Amino acid sequence: MNFLSLLDRISSVDAPSDAAPRRDLLRQLGQAGARAAVAALPLALGTPAQAAPANNSFDAVVLLLKLEDLLMDFYTKALAAPVLTNAAQAAVRLDFVRLQQQQQGHARFLRDTLSFAGVTPPPAPSFDFSGRRNNPANPVLFPNVLTDYTAFLQLAQQLEDASASIYLGQLAFLTTDKPLFDAVLRMQLVEARHASHVRTLRRSATPATAVKSWPSTADTAPTAAVLVPSTSSSGATPTSIYTFEANERQISTGTTVVPFPTILTGVNAVQSRAFAEAFDEPLPTLQATALLSIFG
C-alpha cells in the first residue's frame, strides 16, 4: 500500500484552512523526491518500537469493539444529559447524534464479524466516564463531563484522538484478512474525522481552546488528562496519550530513520514540529487496554 497516499487521505479529511502545513509536508515530500525513500514505511508506522505483545485478529476485534462500545455509550449518555440538552448546545447536538450513530454502526459491524467467525461477542461493559471505575471510593478523574460542555469536549477530544491511534495499533494484527483489514482501515479514517471535528468544536466553543485539527505539541494540554503506562523500561510510569504523538523520527526499514532534514531543504524546508504532526502514531495494545480500563 502506498503509505504517502494513505496519509494524504487521512490528513485531508475535515481539515480547515489552517491544515495547510500538514498537507504541505506530505506534498513537499513528493516534490523533494522522497516518495521512494519512505514508500517502504509500515502502514501508519503500526509496528511499535518495543516488541509487539501477543495478539491475533480476534483479540484486535474484541479490543476495537470495547472501544466502540465506550464511544457509543459516551455519546449516548451525553445526549441524554444536561451537557447536550440545554439550549446553548442545540446547534451542536446533531453533530453528536451523528457521531453516536456512526459508533453504533462500527460496534454492530465488529459484533457481526465475531459472530460470523463463531466467536461470541462480549457484552458491553458498564462505563463510568468520571474515571471512578464504577467505584464511589475512587477519585473523580474527569469531573463534570456530562454537565459542563468544556469538560465534555476535552474528554471527547482525547477519546477520539485515542480511538484513531488505537485503530492504527490494531491494524497490524489484521493484515492476513484483507476484507476485514480494509473495513477496519475505513473505520479508522472515520475516527480520525471525528477527532478532527471535535477539535474544531473546541476552537469554536466559548471559551475557545487552542488546538489544531490533529495532535500537536502546540496544543493546549488537557487539564484532565487521560494517562496510560509509558513504554519505558519502568513501564508503570503514567504518561499522556499525546506523548506518543510527539515523535519526530520515522523509520523506513529496520532501524533506518527517514532523513527529513536532509530531504526537505530550501523551499521545501519545514519546522521540525511538522514531522510529528504529519504522522499519526499508533497506540500500542498495552496502552490501549489500559486506557479502556479507566472507564469500564
C-alpha positions in Angstrom: 0.0 0.0 0.0 1.3 3.5 -0.9 1.9 5.0 2.6 2.0 8.6 1.5 -1.2 8.2 -0.4 -2.9 6.9 2.7 -1.5 9.9 4.7 -2.8 12.3 2.1 -6.3 10.8 2.6 -6.1 10.9 6.4 -4.7 14.4 6.6 -7.2 16.0 4.3 -10.5 14.9 5.8 -12.4 17.7 7.5 -9.4 19.9 7.6 -9.9 23.6 7.9 -7.8 26.2 6.1 -5.0 26.0 8.7 -4.4 22.4 7.7 -2.0 23.6 5.0 1.2 22.9 6.9 0.3 19.2 7.5 -0.7 18.7 3.8 2.3 20.8 2.6 4.7 18.4 4.4 3.3 15.5 2.5 3.3 17.3 -0.8 6.8 18.6 -0.2 8.0 15.0 0.4 6.9 14.2 -3.1 8.4 17.4 -4.6 11.7 16.6 -2.9 11.8 13.1 -4.4 11.3 11.5 -1.1 8.5 9.1 -2.0 10.9 6.4 -2.9 12.7 6.9 0.4 9.6 6.4 2.5 7.4 4.1 0.4 8.5 1.2 2.5 7.3 2.6 5.7 4.9 0.2 7.5 1.2 1.2 7.4 0.9 4.3 9.7 4.1 3.1 11.4 1.9 0.4 13.0 4.9 -1.5 14.5 5.8 -0.2 17.9 9.4 0.2 18.8 9.1 -2.4 21.5 8.2 -6.0 20.7 4.6 -6.3 19.8 2.5 -8.0 22.5 0.9 -11.4 21.7 -2.3 -10.8 19.8 -4.4 -12.1 16.9 -7.2 -10.8 14.7 -9.9 -11.8 17.2 -8.1 -10.1 20.1 -7.9 -7.0 17.9 -11.5 -7.0 17.0 -12.6 -7.5 20.7 -10.4 -4.6 21.7 -11.9 -2.4 19.0 -15.4 -3.5 19.9 -14.8 -2.4 23.5 -13.5 1.0 22.2 -16.6 1.4 20.0 -18.9 0.4 22.9 -17.2 3.1 25.0 -17.6 5.8 22.5 -21.2 4.9 21.7 -22.0 4.9 25.4 -20.2 8.2 26.0 -22.3 10.0 23.3 -25.5 8.2 24.3 -25.1 9.4 27.9 -24.1 12.9 26.8 -27.1 13.2 24.5 -29.4 12.4 27.5 -27.5 14.7 29.9 -27.5 18.4 30.6 -24.3 18.9 28.6 -26.1 18.4 25.3 -29.7 19.0 26.2 -29.5 22.7 27.1 -30.4 25.4 24.6 -26.9 26.7 24.4 -25.7 23.4 22.7 -28.7 22.9 20.4 -26.5 23.8 17.4 -24.0 21.0 18.0 -26.4 18.4 19.3 -27.0 16.9 15.9 -23.2 16.6 15.4 -23.0 14.2 18.4 -26.1 12.4 17.3 -24.3 11.6 14.1 -21.1 10.6 15.9 -23.2 8.3 18.2 -24.9 6.7 15.2 -21.6 6.0 13.5 -20.0 4.5 16.6 -23.1 2.3 16.9 -22.6 1.2 13.3 -19.0 0.3 14.0 -19.9 -1.7 17.1 -22.5 -3.6 15.2 -20.1 -4.4 12.4 -17.4 -5.7 14.9 -20.0 -7.8 16.7 -21.2 -9.3 13.4 -17.6 -10.0 12.5 -17.1 -12.0 15.7 -20.4 -13.8 15.4 -19.8 -14.8 11.7 -16.4 -16.2 12.8 -18.1 -18.4 15.5 -16.9 -16.2 18.4 -19.5 -15.0 21.0 -19.1 -11.2 21.2 -18.6 -9.9 24.7 -21.3 -7.8 26.2 -20.7 -4.1 26.5 -19.2 -3.2 29.9 -20.7 -0.7 32.3 -18.8 2.5 31.6 -18.1 5.3 34.1 -16.8 8.5 32.5 -15.9 10.1 35.7 -12.9 7.8 35.8 -14.0 6.2 39.1 -14.4 2.8 37.5 -17.9 2.5 39.0 -16.4 2.7 42.5 -17.6 5.7 44.6 -14.5 5.3 46.7 -12.2 6.2 43.8 -11.3 9.8 43.0 -13.1 11.6 40.1 -10.6 11.9 37.3 -12.8 13.7 34.8 -15.3 15.9 36.7 -18.5 17.3 35.2 -18.0 15.7 31.8 -21.8 15.2 31.4 -22.8 18.6 32.8 -20.1 21.0 31.6 -19.6 21.5 27.8 -15.9 22.5 28.1 -15.1 19.4 30.2 -17.1 17.2 27.8 -15.3 18.4 24.7 -11.9 18.0 26.4 -12.6 14.3 27.2 -14.3 13.7 23.8 -11.2 15.0 22.0 -8.9 12.7 24.0 -11.2 9.7 23.4 -11.5 10.4 19.7 -7.7 11.0 19.3 -7.0 7.8 21.2 -9.6 6.0 19.1 -7.8 6.8 15.8 -4.5 5.8 17.4 -5.9 2.5 18.8 -7.2 1.6 15.4 -3.8 2.2 13.9 -2.2 0.0 16.5 -4.5 -2.9 15.8 -4.3 -2.8 12.1 -1.0 -4.7 12.2 -2.9 -7.8 13.5 -5.4 -7.8 10.7 -3.1 -7.9 7.7 -3.9 -11.6 6.9 -7.6 -10.8 6.4 -7.8 -8.3 3.6 -11.6 -7.6 3.7 -11.5 -7.1 7.4 -8.3 -5.0 7.2 -9.9 -2.8 4.6 -13.1 -2.3 6.6 -11.2 -1.5 9.8 -9.0 0.9 7.9 -12.1 2.8 6.7 -13.4 2.9 10.2 -10.1 4.3 11.4 -10.5 7.1 8.9 -13.9 7.9 10.3 -12.5 8.0 13.8 -9.8 10.5 12.6 -12.6 12.6 11.1 -14.4 12.5 14.4 -11.3 13.7 16.3 -10.8 16.5 13.8 -14.4 17.7 14.1 -14.3 17.6 18.0 -11.1 19.7 17.8 -12.9 22.1 15.5 -15.7 22.4 18.0 -13.2 23.2 20.8 -11.8 26.0 18.8 -15.2 27.5 18.2 -16.5 27.0 21.7 -16.7 29.7 24.4 -14.2 29.8 25.8 -12.2 28.7 22.8 -9.3 26.2 23.2 -6.1 26.5 21.1 -5.9 23.1 19.4 -5.1 22.1 15.9 -7.2 19.7 13.8 -4.7 17.0 14.6 -2.5 16.2 17.6 0.3 18.7 18.0 2.8 19.7 20.7 1.5 23.2 20.2 -2.0 22.2 21.5 -3.2 23.5 24.9 -2.7 20.5 27.1 -5.8 19.0 28.7 -6.3 19.9 32.3 -7.9 16.5 33.0 -5.5 14.2 31.0 -6.1 10.6 30.0 -3.0 8.8 31.3 -1.7 5.4 30.2 1.5 3.5 31.1 4.6 4.6 29.3 6.7 2.3 27.1 9.8 3.0 29.1 11.7 0.2 31.0 9.8 1.0 34.2 6.5 0.6 32.3 4.2 1.8 35.0 5.1 5.5 34.7 1.8 7.2 33.6 2.1 9.4 30.6 -0.3 11.3 28.4 -1.7 9.7 25.3 -0.1 12.6 23.3 3.4 11.6 24.4 3.3 9.0 21.5 2.3 11.7 19.0 5.4 13.9 19.8 7.6 11.5 17.8 9.5 13.4 15.1 11.5 10.4 13.9 10.1 7.9 11.4 11.6 4.6 10.5 11.7 3.4 6.9 13.1 -0.1 7.2 14.7 -1.8 10.2 16.3 0.9 12.2 16.9 3.3 9.3 15.5 6.8 10.1 13.9 8.8 7.3 16.2 11.8 6.9 13.6 14.5 6.7 16.0 17.4 7.5 18.2 16.3 4.6 15.3 15.7 2.2 13.3 18.8 3.0 15.7 21.6 2.4 15.5 25.0 0.7 11.9 25.9 -0.4 10.7 22.5 0.9 12.1 23.1 4.5 9.6 22.8 7.3 9.7 23.2 11.1 10.7 20.0 12.9 7.3 20.0 14.7 5.6 19.3 11.4 7.3 15.9 11.2 5.4 14.8 14.3 2.2 16.5 13.2 2.2 14.8 9.8 2.3 11.2 11.0 -0.4 9.7 13.1 1.1 7.3 15.7 -0.4 4.0 16.8 -1.2 3.4 20.4 0.3 0.0 21.5 -2.1 -2.7 22.7 -0.9 -2.4 26.3 -1.6 1.3 26.5 -4.9 0.9 24.6 -6.1 -1.7 27.1 -5.1 0.5 30.0 -7.0 3.4 28.6 -10.2 1.5 28.1 -9.9 0.1 31.7 -10.1 3.7 33.1 -13.7 3.8 32.1 -15.0 0.3 32.2 
